[in-house]
Structures are given as structure tokens and as C-alpha cells.
Amino acid sequence: MAQAAASLGRGLMPEQAEKLAGYLTLLTRWRGRVNLVGPSDWREILETLIADSWHVADFLSGPGAAFLPPAGESVVSLDFGAGAGLPGVPLRAFWNRGDYHLLEARQKRAVFLGECAARLGFAGLFAAEGRVEATVPPIVAAHPGAFILCLSRAFAPWPQFLAICRELVPRPMAVLTMTGTPPQGDEIPPGFALSAAGDYRIGDKTRYISLFSPWAEAR
């Protein structure tokens, strides 16, 4: 695992390599029961899917950090439509701040995410089964006043995702999107501003990370 990541330009600590290996073991074991990911080779999964997670971690520790609470203050992350656990489960190996909730409406995928949370040893990682309209309010209520970071890899088109987060999540909050094209300003729903943005390469494709804040909080 460490050698494969190094070939992609990412050095792993032994614990990170162990966590990623454990996740990939669960993913390949479950793949016969649930269609979680397209690639079957773990190296391809690492290169094309898990690599997203360390780029998200770099972003949250870099340009996105200015729009999150200072270190030591609570951040609660909500991963909408977590599916196979991407980017959330591997992200915990690189950015392990506060509680992280994997939200998934499909039962079999939610069971897989629950097994990831139980077996991989990530502190503060939880899985919630059900529609986000039902799962998000009790999570938010259990963390009064906490900063909420909403993120998703493919829950809904990003303008729609921002609108959903605006309805379900109170301030203070921010929304992180992952897209194949850079968001255009005229597509941003009312009430949000683009606070930070970044991009990275996966193979021959460029992917884009954007962090949106409620307009009164955008800097």
C-alpha cells in the first residue's frame, strides 16, 4: 500500500497504510454483494478514487482551513450519499477532525458503511441509514452550536446540493463540493459565496474542490 501510494506521489505513515489496506479489504470483500465501485483492482481504486480523499485532506488543511473554526474547536462533518465510503472513510486517515457522519439511504450500502465504522478503528466515524431529511436533524441537534461541514462526492448536482444543505443545516456551516468542472458563479444558489477553491489531477483528468460559505460568513 505504501509503495503504491508513493508511486502516486503520496507518502503514507504506517498507520495510514494500515487503515487504507483495511478499507480496501472490506471494499473488495463486499464488492460481490453490493455494487460499491466500478474498478475491481485495488491499485486502480487507490489511484482513481481513494486519491480524492488525500487531495480533499490537503485542501481542508490548506486553502479551506481559513473558513473552518480554529484548531481545537468542534467540526462535525456530514458526508451526503456516502455510498462506498468515498471520500469519507479514507479521508479519516488524512484529516481526522471531529465527528464524521456517513449518510446513506440505501440499506446495503449503509450496512457496509457501518462495518467500516466498526472495524477500521477510526475514532468519531459513524454511519446513518435513511434519507437525509430524517438523518441530518437529529445529528445536528446532538451537536448544538457546532460548525457543520457538509460534503459529497456525487449526492446531487452541486447547486442542488447547496440548496439542500441550506434547508437542513443551520449556521455556522460550510459546504464542500467535488466536481469535474469548475463551478460557475452564476450557478451558485442564493445565500452562498465561493470561499475557497482548488484543483488536482487524477490521471488525465482535472478535478475541482470548492468550499462554499453562507454569504454573511464568506470572506
N, C-alpha and C positions, 0 to 999 in steps of 0.2 A: 504493500500500500504506500509506504513512504517513498519507495523508488518510483512508483507510477506517478505520484503527485509531484515529485521532484522533476520528472520529465516534462511536466506541465508548468514548471516554474514556481511551485509551491512547496516550501519546506514544512514538514509536519513534525510536531512534537510526538514522542512515543504514545502519549495518551490520546492525542488526536487521531493518530493512525489506528489505534485500537478501537476507538469509537466508530470511525468510519468503516472499518472492517466488520464490526458487529452489525452496523446498519445494513451494509451490503449483504451480509449473510442472511439477515431477516428478509431483506427485499427479494433476494433470489429464491429463498425458501417459499415465500408467499406467492411468488410470481405464477406458479402453476395453478393457484386457486383464484387469484384476483389479477386482472389485467392492470397492474400498477404502473409499469413503464414500458416503453417500446423496446429499447435495447435489451439484449439478453447477456451480453458480455460485461462483466463488472468494470473493466477498464474503460469501456465506452460510456457506461453510466457515470463513472468518475469524471471523464473528460467533458461530457456534454450536459450533465445535469448537476452533479454534486459541485462542480467548479463554480456554478452560480452562487452557491452558498458562501464560499470564501470571498467572492467579489462583493456580495452583499455585506459581509462582515467588515471588509475593508472600507466600504462606503459608510457604514454606520459608525465606524471608528475614526473616519476621516471627515469628508465634507458634510455628512449628515449629522455628525456629533454636535455641531453648533446649535442644532434645532431640537436636541433632546435635553432632558434635565442633566445637570452636572453629575459627575460620577458620585455614587453613593446614594442618590435619590432614586425612588422607585420608578421602574418602567415595566409595564405589563404589555406583552405582545400578543396580538390576535392574528393568527395565520388562517385566512379565509380560504375554504376549499382546499384543505391541506393535502388531500389525495394520498399520494405515495410518501408524504412527509417532506416534500421539497418546496421551498428551500429550508424549511424549519428544522428538521431533525439534524442534518449535517451542520446547519448554522450554529447550533448549540456547541459544537466543537470549537468554533472560532469566535463566537460572540455570545457569551453566557451571562446576560444581564437580566435579572428579574424573572418573573414567571412568564412562561411561553405556552400559549394555548393553541393546540392544533384543532381547527374547527372543520368537521366533515359531516355532511348529511347522509352519505351512503354507508350503510351499515358495515359491510365487509371491510371497506377502507378504514372506517373508524375503529374497528376491532384491530386491524393491523397497526394503526397509529397507537392504540392503547398498549399493544405488545411492545412497540418501540419505547414508549414512555416507561414501561415496567422493566424492561430487560437491559436497556442500554446504560442506565445509571446516570442520566442527565438530571441534575437537580432542577426542580421547578418546571419540568416538562409535563404537560397534561394533554389529554385528548378528550374532546367533547363531541358526541354524536347528536346530530339534529340540524335543522335549519338554523341559520344564523339569527333569524328573528327570535328564536327560542333560546339559543345558547349564549348569545352575547349579553343580554341584560343581566342575568344572574352573575356572570363573571365580572362585569363592570360594577355591580352592586357590592360584590365581595371585596373590591379594591377602591373604596371611596377616596376621591381626590388624587388617585394615581394617574400618571401620564400614560396614555394608551397609544401604542404603536400598532397600527393596522397594516398588514402587508399581505400580498398574494402574488402567486406566480401566474395563475390562469383562472381566477374565480369568475371574472366578468370583464368585459371591455373596460379599460381604466377609467373613463369618465363615469360610467355606471357604477363602478366600484367606489369611487369617491363619493358619489351621491348616496350609496348605501351606507357607507361609514358615517357620513354626516347625519343620517337619520338615527343610527343605532348607538353611536359612541359620543359621549359628552366631551367637552374640553376639560383639561388640556389633552391634546391628541395630535397625531400626525399620521399620514398615510404614505406608505412606500409602494411604488408600482415597479413592475419588471416588464419591459416591453421590447418588441422587435424593431420599433421605430420610435424616434424621439417624440414625446408629447408636444402638441402644438398649443400655443397659448389660447387660441380661440375655442379650443375644445374643453378647457378647464371649467368645471361646473362653478356656478356662483358660490362665493363663500370660501374659496380656496385660492392659494397662491403657490407657485412653484418655488420652494425654498432652496433646494439643492439638487444637483443632477450629476450623473456620471455615466460613463460607458466603458465597455470592455469587449474583448474579442474572445469568442469561442469558435475554434476552427476558422472558417472563412466568413463568419457572421459577427456583426456588431450587436450587442445587446445594451439596453439602456435602463438605468436605475434612476428613479425620480422620487423626491420626497416633497410632499405637499403639506402645507400647514393651513389651518383656518386663517383667513386673511388678516384678522386683527393680530395674529401671533406671528405672521410671516415677517422676516427681517430682510 
